Amino acid sequence: DQQVKQNSPSLSVQEGRISILNCDYTNSMFDYFLWYKKYPAEGPTFLISISSIKDKNEDGRFTVFLNKSAKHLSLHIVPSQPGDSAVYFCAGQNQGGKLIFGQGTELSVKP
Amino acid sequence: NAGVTQTPKFQVLKTGQSMTLQCAQDMNHEYMSWYRQDPGMGLRLIHYSVGAGITDQGEVPNGYNVSRSTTEDFPLRLLSAAPSQTSVYFCASSYYAAQETQYFGPGTRLLVL
């Protein structure tokens, strides 16, 4: 039972354009949703999060949107930069602190 | 601060061998956890600990043991390695269980032949 799904394994965008990464979930009990970024041969690093009681959170070029009725969240990166090329994982966090990750989406930003 | 450190970086095992993956953090974090990353599967929680002396199972605990005798260290033991345990293993920590930001180590790549 995949509680968090990222249905796009990869995404390619042009530098300067918007990158939109999508994530769907089935568990209504998540308290937070998080996005982690991972470069090759490194551990994931926290990027941005959103509380389940909010619908938007913004941090610089990164904005996360949450649509609870659709059980869908998305990460927008504007403008995209080549250094944003990485694998992005979304995750839901329950009350006990456990993180349930999606499969990841590999973003490639081309100059 | 070194953050979260993991050793070794890479290991090759034969089926049936045992080994311990080391994880340490110097941030005085109470919550520590182990994940494995497999292609197309994302990161899956193996075991976690909310403090010294307390551990619990995650999504995929079979074949792995953990202990937490100190706040700093959280080793993961493979009792009898199997090819299905070939994966990249990440250790993570945070101040407390429900803190949204977990800090990950650089990972241990394990190959079981």
Backbone of each chain as ProteinMPNN parsed JSONL, in Angstrom:
{"seq_chain_A": "DQQVKQNSPSLSVQEGRISILNCDYTNSMFDYFLWYKKYPAEGPTFLISISSIKDKNEDGRFTVFLNKSAKHLSLHIVPSQPGDSAVYFCAGQNQGGKLIFGQGTELSVKP", "coords_chain_A": {"N_chain_A": [[0.843, -1.184, 0.0], [0.932, 1.906, -1.136], [1.329, 4.773, 0.386], [2.13, 7.311, -0.204], [2.598, 8.814, -3.27], [4.573, 9.444, -6.103], [4.104, 10.017, -9.242], [5.544, 10.668, -11.47], [8.529, 9.72, -12.681], [10.584, 11.254, -13.692], [11.534, 14.591, -14.725], [12.009, 17.2, -16.972], [13.149, 20.449, -17.433], [13.545, 23.786, -18.74], [16.137, 26.061, -17.951], [15.25, 28.807, -15.908], [12.555, 28.551, -16.317], [9.404, 27.358, -14.916], [9.351, 24.708, -12.568], [7.337, 21.992, -11.802], [6.541, 19.738, -9.436], [4.826, 16.848, -8.574], [2.693, 15.176, -6.154], [0.862, 12.61, -4.649], [-1.322, 11.439, -2.058], [-2.643, 8.971, 0.229], [-3.213, 8.689, 2.885], [-5.054, 10.182, 5.317], [-4.24, 11.059, 7.749], [-1.851, 12.332, 7.993], [0.227, 14.816, 9.477], [2.036, 16.682, 8.606], [3.519, 17.624, 5.499], [6.351, 17.072, 3.551], [9.139, 18.129, 1.579], [12.026, 16.743, 0.28], [15.324, 17.034, -0.966], [17.665, 15.435, -3.046], [20.971, 14.885, -3.875], [23.19, 12.991, -6.02], [24.972, 10.363, -4.384], [24.772, 11.536, -1.91], [23.101, 12.232, 1.251], [19.517, 12.756, 1.675], [18.28, 16.127, 1.838], [16.436, 18.438, 3.774], [13.913, 20.453, 2.323], [11.446, 22.016, 2.098], [8.365, 22.431, 3.873], [4.893, 21.758, 4.702], [2.163, 22.382, 6.773], [-0.641, 20.305, 7.544], [-2.87, 21.826, 7.899], [-2.723, 24.004, 6.375], [-2.678, 25.598, 3.1], [-0.734, 26.526, 1.504], [2.737, 27.192, 1.305], [5.589, 29.161, 1.277], [8.955, 29.658, 0.293], [11.333, 31.531, -0.648], [12.408, 30.691, -3.818], [10.865, 28.462, -3.833], [7.73, 26.926, -3.546], [5.154, 25.279, -1.901], [2.137, 23.648, -2.47], [-0.928, 22.573, -1.09], [-3.624, 20.48, -1.565], [-6.125, 19.381, 0.072], [-8.611, 18.17, -0.329], [-8.298, 16.857, -2.704], [-6.209, 15.294, -2.033], [-3.543, 15.907, -2.69], [-0.358, 17.25, -3.36], [1.946, 19.782, -4.409], [5.1, 20.891, -5.603], [6.511, 23.896, -6.46], [9.009, 25.374, -8.36], [10.47, 28.324, -8.975], [12.455, 30.869, -10.403], [13.615, 28.01, -12.242], [16.813, 26.542, -11.754], [20.022, 25.341, -12.936], [21.388, 24.139, -10.785], [19.337, 23.093, -9.331], [18.862, 20.613, -10.229], [18.225, 17.403, -9.318], [17.115, 14.627, -7.274], [13.846, 14.658, -6.098], [12.014, 14.112, -3.23], [8.799, 13.616, -1.945], [7.13, 13.553, 1.205], [5.016, 12.261, 3.744], [4.229, 13.024, 7.104], [3.415, 11.472, 10.108], [1.699, 11.62, 13.324], [3.418, 10.373, 15.084], [5.845, 10.99, 14.121], [6.923, 9.538, 12.096], [8.213, 9.271, 8.827], [6.798, 8.892, 5.655], [7.744, 8.141, 2.538], [7.521, 9.185, -0.91], [8.215, 7.824, -4.214], [10.046, 9.381, -5.493], [11.126, 11.985, -7.739], [13.081, 12.676, -10.468], [14.585, 15.601, -11.244], [15.647, 17.495, -13.945], [17.324, 20.296, -14.9], [17.869, 22.181, -17.599], [20.424, 24.14, -19.095]], "CA_chain_A": [[0.0, 0.0, 0.0], [1.777, 3.074, -1.289], [0.576, 5.873, 0.976], [2.573, 8.54, -0.861], [2.976, 8.445, -4.635], [5.053, 10.417, -7.071], [3.873, 9.229, -10.441], [6.469, 11.037, -12.538], [9.901, 9.4, -12.265], [11.539, 12.262, -14.138], [10.997, 15.84, -15.253], [13.048, 18.021, -17.568], [12.683, 21.811, -17.701], [14.563, 24.719, -19.186], [16.549, 27.048, -16.963], [14.443, 30.017, -15.892], [11.131, 28.231, -16.363], [8.864, 26.789, -13.691], [9.306, 23.256, -12.379], [6.222, 21.581, -10.942], [6.648, 18.333, -9.049], [3.546, 16.463, -7.994], [2.694, 14.103, -5.164], [-0.464, 12.241, -4.173], [-1.27, 10.629, -0.85], [-3.904, 8.31, 0.571], [-3.39, 8.705, 4.336], [-5.589, 11.472, 5.764], [-3.772, 11.344, 9.108], [-0.565, 13.025, 8.005], [0.214, 16.153, 10.065], [2.896, 17.536, 7.794], [4.064, 17.104, 4.253], [7.687, 17.625, 3.4], [9.895, 17.847, 0.366], [13.458, 16.573, 0.456], [16.1, 17.079, -2.191], [18.801, 14.529, -2.907], [21.98, 14.812, -4.922], [23.843, 11.666, -6.065], [25.977, 10.021, -3.384], [24.563, 12.305, -0.676], [21.825, 11.992, 1.887], [18.49, 13.77, 1.396], [18.263, 17.331, 2.674], [15.114, 19.037, 3.882], [13.74, 21.606, 1.448], [10.319, 22.833, 2.509], [7.273, 21.624, 4.402], [3.613, 22.418, 4.867], [1.256, 21.775, 7.732], [-1.866, 19.804, 6.922], [-3.963, 22.793, 8.06], [-2.479, 25.117, 5.459], [-2.757, 25.208, 1.695], [0.407, 27.062, 0.755], [3.898, 27.646, 2.045], [6.535, 29.701, 0.31], [10.286, 29.936, 0.807], [12.169, 31.939, -1.782], [11.946, 30.189, -5.132], [10.128, 27.21, -3.634], [6.388, 27.027, -2.983], [4.429, 24.013, -1.853], [0.693, 23.788, -2.412], [-1.605, 21.39, -0.594], [-5.05, 20.378, -1.855], [-6.532, 18.263, 0.917], [-9.771, 17.463, -0.87], [-7.784, 15.984, -3.764], [-5.067, 14.569, -1.454], [-2.501, 16.189, -3.672], [0.493, 18.403, -3.116], [2.88, 20.048, -5.492], [6.236, 21.773, -5.336], [6.824, 24.768, -7.583], [10.317, 26.016, -8.296], [10.479, 29.411, -9.951], [12.774, 30.19, -11.657], [14.456, 26.819, -12.098], [18.237, 26.742, -12.015], [20.714, 24.052, -13.139], [21.71, 23.563, -9.487], [18.156, 22.425, -8.779], [18.829, 19.246, -10.757], [18.363, 16.464, -8.203], [15.906, 13.832, -7.053], [12.983, 15.274, -5.093], [11.107, 13.193, -2.566], [7.812, 14.15, -1.025], [6.907, 12.657, 2.334], [4.016, 12.6, 4.737], [4.675, 12.726, 8.462], [2.294, 11.265, 11.008], [1.866, 12.191, 14.664], [4.564, 9.763, 15.741], [7.075, 11.483, 13.511], [7.399, 8.69, 11.003], [8.123, 9.809, 7.471], [6.465, 7.965, 4.59], [8.242, 8.809, 1.348], [7.176, 8.778, -2.257], [9.279, 7.143, -4.956], [11.014, 10.362, -5.968], [11.103, 12.486, -9.11], [14.377, 13.234, -10.839], [14.447, 16.853, -11.977], [16.806, 17.939, -14.725], [17.155, 21.664, -15.377], [18.849, 22.339, -18.676], [20.808, 25.541, -19.339]], "C_chain_A": [[0.881, 1.238, 0.0], [1.001, 4.278, -0.8], [0.925, 7.215, 0.338], [3.11, 8.161, -2.234], [3.465, 9.64, -5.419], [5.05, 9.695, -8.406], [4.801, 9.579, -11.603], [7.892, 10.727, -12.094], [10.899, 10.489, -12.648], [10.817, 13.459, -14.727], [12.17, 16.652, -15.785], [12.474, 19.393, -17.892], [13.867, 22.674, -18.124], [14.872, 25.684, -18.034], [15.684, 28.305, -17.065], [12.947, 29.762, -15.905], [10.69, 27.649, -15.023], [8.971, 25.265, -13.712], [8.162, 22.953, -11.432], [6.336, 20.09, -10.686], [5.399, 17.975, -8.247], [3.652, 15.252, -7.074], [1.256, 13.859, -4.729], [-0.338, 11.371, -2.928], [-2.643, 10.035, -0.557], [-4.226, 8.414, 2.063], [-3.841, 10.085, 4.804], [-5.049, 11.91, 7.12], [-2.41, 12.035, 9.141], [-0.734, 14.43, 8.595], [0.993, 17.161, 9.23], [3.227, 16.814, 6.5], [5.381, 17.833, 3.998], [8.241, 17.286, 2.032], [11.379, 17.794, 0.737], [14.102, 16.542, -0.92], [17.322, 16.194, -2.0], [19.691, 14.599, -4.14], [22.608, 13.43, -4.897], [24.913, 11.538, -4.993], [25.9, 10.893, -2.119], [23.248, 11.895, -0.034], [20.815, 13.053, 1.505], [18.638, 14.962, 2.335], [16.877, 17.951, 2.627], [15.032, 20.298, 3.034], [12.648, 22.546, 1.957], [9.224, 21.915, 3.016], [5.991, 22.447, 4.447], [2.791, 21.647, 5.888], [-0.018, 21.344, 7.028], [-3.029, 20.781, 7.059], [-3.776, 24.013, 7.158], [-2.612, 24.647, 4.019], [-1.589, 25.737, 0.869], [1.511, 27.443, 1.726], [4.988, 28.018, 1.043], [7.873, 29.983, 0.993], [11.188, 30.244, -0.379], [11.592, 31.45, -3.1], [11.029, 28.973, -5.025], [8.784, 27.479, -2.958], [5.754, 25.654, -3.009], [2.952, 24.326, -1.68], [0.081, 22.47, -1.952], [-3.087, 21.485, -0.9], [-5.573, 19.154, -1.114], [-7.697, 17.488, 0.335], [-9.334, 16.488, -1.96], [-6.649, 15.092, -3.266], [-3.866, 14.682, -2.383], [-1.67, 17.372, -3.197], [1.475, 18.557, -4.266], [3.948, 21.012, -5.009], [6.521, 22.568, -6.596], [8.18, 25.405, -7.349], [10.371, 27.059, -9.401], [11.51, 30.472, -9.547], [13.675, 28.989, -11.406], [15.895, 27.144, -12.493], [18.918, 25.394, -12.201], [21.074, 23.361, -11.82], [20.533, 22.897, -8.799], [18.04, 20.984, -9.268], [19.178, 18.268, -9.649], [17.136, 15.566, -8.204], [15.132, 14.466, -5.901], [12.012, 14.228, -4.544], [10.064, 13.987, -1.789], [7.578, 13.104, 0.058], [5.766, 13.182, 3.185], [4.543, 12.205, 6.109], [3.469, 12.582, 9.371], [2.626, 11.779, 12.405], [3.067, 11.616, 15.378], [5.894, 10.194, 15.158], [7.587, 10.64, 12.369], [7.189, 9.382, 9.666], [7.801, 8.68, 6.503], [6.776, 8.677, 3.279], [7.569, 8.303, 0.084], [8.399, 8.217, -2.955], [10.35, 8.093, -5.454], [10.787, 10.739, -7.423], [12.453, 13.116, -9.405], [14.167, 14.45, -11.727], [15.753, 17.177, -12.682], [16.507, 19.322, -15.275], [18.266, 21.937, -16.379], [19.138, 23.809, -18.952], [20.272, 26.05, -20.692]], "O_chain_A": [[1.499, 1.576, 1.01], [0.107, 4.761, -1.494], [0.115, 8.142, 0.341], [3.974, 7.291, -2.351], [2.854, 10.708, -5.403], [5.91, 8.851, -8.662], [4.838, 8.866, -12.606], [8.416, 11.407, -11.212], [11.939, 10.634, -12.006], [9.669, 13.373, -15.164], [13.201, 16.776, -15.123], [11.437, 19.496, -18.548], [15.027, 22.331, -17.895], [13.993, 26.065, -17.261], [15.419, 28.804, -18.159], [12.157, 30.638, -15.552], [11.5, 27.472, -14.112], [8.717, 24.621, -14.73], [8.03, 23.583, -10.383], [6.239, 19.28, -11.608], [4.98, 18.715, -7.357], [4.558, 14.427, -7.192], [0.516, 14.807, -4.469], [0.646, 10.649, -2.768], [-3.665, 10.53, -1.031], [-5.378, 8.246, 2.462], [-3.088, 11.053, 4.697], [-5.361, 13.004, 7.591], [-1.876, 12.292, 10.22], [-1.685, 15.143, 8.275], [0.644, 18.339, 9.163], [3.217, 15.586, 6.417], [5.499, 19.041, 4.204], [7.862, 16.291, 1.412], [11.904, 18.68, 1.411], [13.509, 16.088, -1.898], [17.941, 16.194, -0.936], [19.249, 14.407, -5.272], [22.57, 12.756, -3.868], [25.663, 12.478, -4.728], [26.863, 10.97, -1.355], [22.389, 11.291, -0.677], [21.195, 14.136, 1.06], [19.068, 14.819, 3.48], [16.229, 17.986, 1.581], [15.956, 21.112, 3.021], [12.899, 23.723, 2.214], [9.161, 20.747, 2.631], [6.004, 23.663, 4.257], [2.735, 20.417, 5.864], [-0.425, 21.946, 6.034], [-4.064, 20.602, 6.417], [-4.584, 24.94, 7.182], [-2.654, 23.446, 3.749], [-1.469, 25.434, -0.318], [1.256, 27.948, 2.819], [5.264, 27.284, 0.095], [7.919, 30.48, 2.118], [11.731, 29.347, -1.023], [10.451, 31.75, -3.451], [10.482, 28.514, -6.028], [8.71, 28.165, -1.939], [5.81, 24.95, -4.018], [2.567, 25.155, -0.855], [0.51, 21.392, -2.365], [-3.737, 22.464, -0.535], [-5.478, 18.031, -1.607], [-7.765, 16.269, 0.489], [-9.928, 15.422, -2.122], [-6.177, 14.225, -4.002], [-3.268, 13.688, -2.794], [-2.202, 18.364, -2.699], [1.788, 17.608, -4.986], [3.718, 21.835, -4.124], [6.744, 22.001, -7.665], [8.459, 25.914, -6.264], [10.326, 26.739, -10.589], [11.443, 30.949, -8.414], [14.427, 28.978, -10.432], [16.153, 27.905, -13.425], [18.438, 24.392, -11.673], [21.066, 22.132, -11.745], [20.708, 22.211, -7.792], [17.208, 20.224, -8.773], [20.282, 18.296, -9.105], [16.234, 15.723, -9.027], [15.703, 14.771, -4.854], [11.296, 13.56, -5.29], [10.403, 14.919, -1.061], [7.804, 11.913, -0.156], [5.577, 14.391, 3.325], [5.215, 11.184, 6.261], [2.602, 13.455, 9.408], [3.712, 12.311, 12.635], [3.679, 12.298, 16.2], [6.951, 9.803, 15.652], [8.584, 10.99, 11.736], [6.149, 9.988, 9.407], [8.45, 7.635, 6.523], [6.156, 9.687, 2.948], [7.112, 7.162, 0.01], [9.482, 8.142, -2.375], [11.448, 7.66, -5.804], [10.322, 9.933, -8.23], [12.91, 13.992, -8.67], [13.633, 14.339, -12.83], [16.826, 17.135, -12.082], [15.551, 19.503, -16.028], [19.449, 21.922, -16.04], [18.221, 24.626, -19.034], [20.503, 27.205, -21.052]]}, "seq_chain_B": "NAGVTQTPKFQVLKTGQSMTLQCAQDMNHEYMSWYRQDPGMGLRLIHYSVGAGITDQGEVPNGYNVSRSTTEDFPLRLLSAAPSQTSVYFCASSYYAAQETQYFGPGTRLLVL", "coords_chain_B": {"N_chain_B": [[30.228, 20.976, 14.239], [29.785, 17.605, 13.238], [27.469, 16.565, 12.321], [25.345, 14.084, 11.026], [26.886, 11.048, 10.828], [27.968, 8.235, 8.911], [29.211, 4.948, 8.735], [30.349, 1.916, 7.168], [31.121, 3.605, 4.022], [30.743, 2.075, 1.809], [30.063, -1.351, 1.242], [30.659, -4.793, 0.65], [29.068, -7.838, 0.918], [28.822, -11.373, 1.522], [26.161, -13.678, 0.977], [24.502, -14.562, 3.937], [26.441, -13.621, 5.686], [27.126, -11.475, 8.49], [26.78, -8.071, 9.602], [27.439, -4.756, 10.885], [26.038, -1.624, 10.446], [27.159, 1.568, 11.03], [26.005, 4.467, 12.764], [26.153, 7.774, 13.769], [25.485, 10.766, 15.638], [26.096, 14.174, 16.475], [24.499, 16.124, 17.521], [22.905, 16.056, 19.672], [20.425, 14.889, 19.315], [17.261, 13.421, 19.945], [15.668, 11.701, 18.452], [16.196, 9.091, 16.201], [16.674, 7.325, 13.139], [16.502, 4.679, 10.666], [16.671, 4.231, 7.183], [16.041, 2.589, 4.057], [16.947, 2.87, 0.668], [15.643, 2.082, -2.372], [15.557, 1.474, -5.901], [12.807, 3.009, -7.507], [11.28, 2.773, -5.243], [11.503, 4.7, -3.339], [12.335, 6.019, -0.087], [12.354, 3.85, 2.618], [11.239, 3.237, 5.905], [13.091, 1.538, 8.326], [13.845, 0.912, 11.094], [13.348, 2.774, 14.128], [14.154, 5.18, 16.741], [13.164, 6.793, 19.671], [14.616, 7.729, 21.697], [17.389, 7.122, 23.949], [17.652, 3.716, 24.7], [15.163, 3.064, 23.725], [13.492, 1.593, 21.099], [11.853, 0.95, 17.949], [9.861, -0.672, 15.411], [9.825, -0.019, 11.891], [8.553, 0.322, 8.584], [9.773, -1.792, 7.148], [11.156, -3.951, 8.799], [12.177, -6.552, 8.921], [14.869, -8.818, 9.203], [16.689, -7.1, 10.2], [18.305, -5.65, 13.046], [18.276, -3.333, 15.794], [19.754, -1.175, 18.258], [19.875, 1.151, 20.992], [21.945, 2.412, 22.883], [23.167, 4.741, 23.637], [22.635, 8.325, 23.347], [23.922, 9.306, 21.118], [24.559, 7.247, 19.261], [23.368, 4.856, 16.858], [23.3, 1.958, 15.816], [22.819, -0.299, 13.048], [22.057, -3.611, 12.568], [22.699, -6.325, 10.451], [21.679, -9.509, 10.466], [21.92, -11.931, 9.043], [22.913, -11.66, 6.048], [21.104, -11.057, 3.015], [20.59, -11.224, -0.564], [18.409, -9.566, -1.146], [18.726, -7.485, 0.547], [20.468, -5.781, -0.54], [21.113, -2.473, -1.057], [20.827, 1.098, -0.55], [21.578, 2.59, 2.445], [20.296, 4.859, 4.772], [20.811, 6.88, 7.57], [19.063, 8.906, 9.903], [18.356, 11.845, 11.877], [16.686, 13.797, 14.441], [15.601, 16.472, 16.613], [13.313, 15.78, 18.087], [10.65, 13.37, 17.816], [8.441, 14.315, 16.31], [9.408, 16.474, 15.002], [9.685, 18.354, 12.082], [11.917, 18.52, 10.466], [14.302, 16.324, 9.486], [17.627, 15.221, 9.727], [19.821, 13.847, 7.471], [22.28, 11.274, 7.105], [25.199, 10.583, 4.972], [24.865, 8.118, 3.775], [25.136, 4.524, 3.316], [26.291, 2.284, 1.024], [25.297, -0.879, 0.237], [26.127, -4.063, -0.927], [25.014, -7.238, -1.475], [26.111, -10.366, -2.178]], "CA_chain_B": [[29.42, 19.756, 14.309], [29.909, 16.719, 12.092], [26.136, 16.216, 11.861], [25.09, 12.652, 11.046], [27.937, 10.322, 10.116], [27.707, 6.822, 8.694], [30.316, 4.119, 8.247], [31.239, 2.37, 6.094], [30.468, 4.214, 2.86], [30.42, 1.015, 0.856], [30.387, -2.668, 1.775], [30.224, -5.968, -0.082], [28.901, -8.988, 1.796], [28.313, -12.599, 0.944], [24.924, -14.139, 1.601], [24.686, -15.237, 5.216], [27.334, -12.883, 6.571], [26.499, -10.436, 9.317], [27.569, -6.861, 9.741], [26.785, -3.634, 11.549], [26.182, -0.303, 9.856], [27.262, 2.518, 12.13], [25.426, 5.805, 12.612], [26.374, 8.622, 14.939], [25.175, 12.188, 15.473], [26.646, 14.988, 17.563], [23.591, 17.261, 17.678], [22.079, 15.764, 20.844], [19.07, 14.587, 18.855], [16.64, 12.276, 20.594], [15.045, 10.805, 17.471], [17.072, 8.589, 15.146], [15.97, 6.35, 12.313], [17.194, 4.061, 9.541], [15.897, 4.04, 5.966], [16.715, 2.035, 2.902], [16.478, 3.436, -0.597], [15.706, 1.157, -3.49], [15.023, 2.095, -7.122], [11.361, 2.953, -7.68], [10.59, 2.554, -3.962], [11.716, 5.794, -2.408], [12.995, 5.64, 1.161], [11.434, 3.132, 3.502], [11.696, 3.225, 7.283], [13.423, 0.194, 8.818], [13.679, 1.005, 12.541], [13.558, 4.111, 14.653], [14.33, 5.276, 18.184], [12.765, 8.11, 20.181], [15.543, 8.103, 22.763], [18.255, 6.03, 24.392], [16.962, 2.586, 25.304], [13.832, 2.87, 23.14], [13.494, 1.395, 19.649], [10.605, 0.403, 17.422], [9.942, -1.095, 14.019], [9.23, 0.799, 10.852], [7.816, -0.391, 7.529], [10.463, -2.981, 6.631], [12.141, -4.277, 9.823], [12.631, -7.946, 8.926], [16.257, -9.051, 8.843], [17.506, -6.04, 10.796], [18.167, -5.355, 14.472], [18.867, -2.079, 16.233], [19.801, -0.891, 19.686], [20.198, 2.566, 21.23], [22.494, 2.478, 24.235], [23.523, 6.135, 23.901], [21.915, 9.277, 22.5], [24.678, 9.605, 19.907], [24.779, 6.145, 18.327], [22.203, 4.039, 16.508], [23.78, 0.991, 14.825], [21.875, -1.204, 12.383], [22.707, -4.908, 12.396], [22.164, -7.332, 9.541], [22.034, -10.745, 11.15], [22.305, -12.906, 8.024], [22.633, -10.853, 4.858], [20.469, -11.677, 1.851], [20.663, -10.334, -1.733], [17.319, -8.585, -1.1], [19.136, -6.368, 1.393], [21.274, -4.866, -1.342], [20.386, -1.208, -1.019], [21.543, 2.211, 0.068], [21.003, 2.791, 3.768], [20.457, 6.203, 5.32], [20.463, 7.156, 8.946], [18.574, 10.273, 10.059], [18.081, 12.225, 13.266], [16.038, 15.084, 14.688], [15.518, 16.742, 18.051], [12.261, 14.944, 18.644], [10.009, 12.547, 16.794], [7.505, 15.024, 15.446], [10.029, 17.604, 14.332], [9.532, 18.128, 10.658], [13.186, 18.444, 9.753], [15.236, 15.281, 9.874], [18.934, 15.379, 9.102], [20.255, 12.558, 6.968], [23.687, 11.006, 6.85], [25.538, 10.46, 3.556], [24.464, 6.826, 3.259], [26.017, 3.361, 3.157], [25.866, 1.45, -0.102], [25.553, -2.276, 0.581], [25.924, -5.058, -1.974], [25.036, -8.603, -0.94], [26.265, -11.3, -3.306]], "C_chain_B": [[29.608, 18.914, 13.05], [28.54, 16.376, 11.53], [25.886, 14.727, 12.053], [26.168, 11.961, 10.217], [27.566, 8.846, 10.027], [28.975, 6.137, 8.218], [29.853, 2.673, 8.146], [30.456, 3.074, 4.993], [29.988, 3.145, 1.895], [30.87, -0.32, 1.448], [29.85, -3.754, 0.847], [30.181, -7.133, 0.898], [28.525, -10.206, 0.979], [27.037, -12.983, 1.688], [25.225, -14.91, 2.882], [25.621, -14.527, 6.183], [26.542, -11.86, 7.383], [27.397, -9.209, 9.336], [26.746, -5.789, 10.443], [27.086, -2.356, 10.8], [26.144, 0.705, 11.01], [26.621, 3.857, 11.765], [25.666, 6.568, 13.901], [25.98, 10.057, 14.615], [25.659, 12.95, 16.701], [25.787, 16.208, 17.829], [22.668, 17.088, 18.877], [20.613, 15.512, 20.471], [18.531, 13.354, 19.565], [16.167, 11.222, 19.583], [16.064, 10.405, 16.41], [16.341, 7.484, 14.4], [16.877, 5.833, 11.208], [16.208, 3.874, 8.395], [16.734, 3.255, 4.973], [16.09, 2.632, 1.657], [16.705, 2.431, -1.702], [15.078, 1.814, -4.712], [13.512, 1.912, -7.226], [10.571, 2.808, -6.39], [10.715, 3.729, -3.02], [12.518, 5.334, -1.212], [11.968, 4.98, 2.073], [12.048, 3.001, 4.888], [11.899, 1.796, 7.783], [13.139, 0.104, 10.322], [13.873, 2.45, 12.967], [13.663, 4.063, 16.174], [13.972, 6.686, 18.632], [13.654, 8.56, 21.339], [16.36, 6.888, 23.17], [17.43, 4.96, 25.103], [15.609, 2.263, 24.717], [13.953, 2.727, 21.626], [12.155, 0.8, 19.227], [10.776, 0.127, 15.948], [9.274, -0.091, 13.098], [8.483, -0.067, 9.852], [8.429, -1.735, 7.154], [11.525, -3.458, 7.612], [12.776, -5.668, 9.713], [14.064, -8.072, 8.43], [17.222, -8.051, 9.447], [17.233, -5.939, 12.299], [18.802, -4.006, 14.768], [18.922, -2.057, 17.754], [20.183, 0.573, 19.848], [20.663, 2.686, 22.679], [22.911, 3.897, 24.616], [22.685, 7.045, 23.011], [22.582, 9.419, 21.141], [24.637, 8.504, 18.845], [23.53, 5.304, 18.102], [22.629, 3.047, 15.432], [22.659, 0.103, 14.291], [22.603, -2.507, 12.091], [21.947, -5.767, 11.385], [22.62, -8.668, 10.086], [22.554, -11.809, 10.192], [21.934, -12.287, 6.676], [22.038, -11.676, 3.72], [20.571, -10.707, 0.677], [19.567, -9.272, -1.737], [17.644, -7.374, -0.22], [20.156, -5.466, 0.704], [20.511, -3.565, -1.504], [21.347, -0.11, -0.578], [20.817, 2.538, 1.368], [21.327, 4.188, 4.285], [20.009, 6.226, 6.768], [20.023, 8.608, 9.035], [18.332, 10.568, 11.529], [17.362, 13.558, 13.314], [15.899, 15.251, 16.193], [14.443, 15.883, 18.715], [11.474, 14.344, 17.495], [9.183, 13.364, 15.822], [8.119, 16.239, 14.784], [10.05, 17.361, 12.845], [10.854, 17.953, 9.938], [14.037, 17.317, 10.308], [16.515, 15.46, 9.08], [19.459, 13.999, 8.738], [21.774, 12.481, 6.869], [23.923, 10.789, 5.366], [25.204, 9.111, 2.952], [25.567, 5.778, 3.263], [25.455, 2.518, 2.026], [26.278, 0.02, 0.197], [25.205, -3.18, -0.592], [26.061, -6.435, -1.346], [25.045, -9.583, -2.118], [25.727, -12.689, -2.965]], "O_chain_B": [[29.594, 19.437, 11.936], [28.441, 15.94, 10.383], [26.18, 14.171, 13.111], [26.338, 12.264, 9.036], [26.942, 8.285, 10.927], [29.72, 6.678, 7.401], [29.039, 2.237, 8.96], [29.227, 3.122, 5.051], [28.952, 3.296, 1.247], [31.925, -0.406, 2.077], [28.739, -3.653, 0.327], [31.146, -7.382, 1.62], [27.978, -10.09, -0.117], [26.857, -12.659, 2.862], [26.084, -15.791, 2.908], [25.593, -14.806, 7.382], [25.446, -11.445, 7.006], [28.605, -9.295, 9.117], [25.527, -5.9, 10.576], [28.246, -2.035, 10.546], [25.237, 0.696, 11.842], [26.686, 4.311, 10.623], [25.411, 6.06, 14.993], [26.118, 10.513, 13.479], [25.632, 12.436, 17.819], [26.287, 17.224, 18.311], [21.75, 17.884, 19.076], [19.695, 15.871, 21.207], [19.245, 12.372, 19.763], [16.255, 10.019, 19.829], [16.712, 11.256, 15.8], [15.493, 6.794, 14.966], [17.881, 6.456, 10.86], [15.078, 3.427, 8.589], [17.963, 3.251, 5.034], [14.884, 2.869, 1.591], [17.829, 1.986, -1.934], [14.163, 2.626, -4.575], [12.997, 0.807, -7.057], [9.343, 2.727, -6.417], [10.068, 3.736, -1.973], [13.289, 4.378, -1.3], [10.864, 5.489, 2.267], [13.232, 2.692, 5.028], [11.005, 0.955, 7.681], [12.3, -0.683, 10.76], [14.486, 3.245, 12.255], [13.317, 3.068, 16.811], [14.426, 7.664, 18.038], [13.464, 9.643, 21.892], [16.054, 5.761, 22.78], [16.622, 5.256, 25.984], [14.959, 1.307, 25.141], [14.454, 3.625, 20.95], [11.427, 0.225, 20.036], [11.707, 0.619, 15.31], [8.311, 0.584, 13.459], [7.858, -1.063, 10.219], [7.714, -2.697, 6.876], [12.711, -3.38, 7.291], [13.801, -5.931, 10.342], [14.434, -7.522, 7.393], [18.432, -8.14, 9.236], [16.106, -6.115, 12.761], [19.738, -3.583, 14.091], [18.232, -2.816, 18.435], [20.754, 1.169, 18.935], [19.886, 3.014, 23.575], [22.999, 4.216, 25.801], [22.093, 6.589, 22.033], [21.909, 9.626, 20.131], [24.677, 8.801, 17.65], [22.743, 5.07, 19.019], [22.352, 3.266, 14.253], [21.69, -0.198, 14.988], [23.647, -2.506, 11.439], [20.727, -5.914, 11.457], [23.82, -8.934, 10.161], [23.52, -12.508, 10.498], [20.792, -12.382, 6.226], [22.415, -12.826, 3.494], [20.633, -9.495, 0.886], [19.771, -8.184, -2.277], [16.931, -6.371, -0.238], [20.645, -4.504, 1.295], [19.395, -3.551, -2.024], [22.515, -0.359, -0.277], [19.602, 2.735, 1.386], [22.473, 4.637, 4.242], [18.974, 5.669, 7.135], [20.553, 9.457, 8.318], [18.128, 9.655, 12.329], [17.412, 14.347, 12.37], [16.058, 14.296, 16.953], [14.662, 15.326, 19.791], [11.615, 14.759, 16.345], [9.229, 13.117, 14.617], [7.427, 16.968, 14.074], [10.399, 16.269, 12.396], [10.905, 17.299, 8.897], [14.446, 17.353, 11.469], [16.483, 15.81, 7.9], [19.533, 13.102, 9.577], [22.455, 13.469, 6.593], [22.978, 10.804, 4.577], [25.251, 8.961, 1.731], [26.756, 6.094, 3.219], [24.3, 2.092, 2.061], [27.459, -0.266, 0.388], [24.126, -3.075, -1.175], [27.092, -6.761, -0.758], [24.122, -9.62, -2.932], [25.778, -13.592, -3.8]]}, "name": "protein", "num_of_chains": 2, "seq": "DQQVKQNSPSLSVQEGRISILNCDYTNSMFDYFLWYKKYPAEGPTFLISISSIKDKNEDGRFTVFLNKSAKHLSLHIVPSQPGDSAVYFCAGQNQGGKLIFGQGTELSVKPNAGVTQTPKFQVLKTGQSMTLQCAQDMNHEYMSWYRQDPGMGLRLIHYSVGAGITDQGEVPNGYNVSRSTTEDFPLRLLSAAPSQTSVYFCASSYYAAQETQYFGPGTRLLVL"}
